[in-house]
Structure formats: C-alpha cells, structure tokens
C-alpha cells in the first residue's frame, strides 16, 4: 500500500479553469510552493488547474492549499501517472 493516498474529488463538470499549471516532474514541497506562487498572481475567485505526476503531490498540495484558505474543487486521476487538482483562489 502506498504511503500517499490522494482523496479523489470529482470537480464539477461546468468548471472552466482560468489557468492550467503543469508541474509534472516536480516533487513536494516544490509543487505546493509553485502552486501557491501561481495563485498569488491570480484574482480572488479564479480557478487554477494543477497537473502533478506523483501521489505525494496529489495528496499534499490539496491539503496545503486548503490550509491557505483556498477551495479545492477537485483532485482527479487523469491517467496512469498524472493527477489534476482544481482550486478556486480565496
């Protein structure tokens, strides 16, 4: 059993991302730090989709972004290795 068990949350189908941020190849904590920096450049209420390729990031990024006050709308596995995290900026 993997140490990292991302919680799957299906994002609403009517959500349209304002930005998509591909962080494949990055690891924690860099995935969180770069996601946080990207959100800081966005307006309140905008939606960011983050693509990561490891279970650790898919587990920790949503938790950390929620702790920062943002709303995680979805955490979905999109293929064998990649996850898409959908977040609304606070």
PyMOL commands that set and color helices and strands:
alter all, ss='L'
color gray80, all
select helices_A, chain A and resi 30-40+55-67
alter helices_A, ss='H'
color red, helices_A
select strands_A, chain A and resi 19-22+47-52+71-77+83-88
alter strands_A, ss='S'
color yellow, strands_A
deselect
rebuild
show_as cartoon
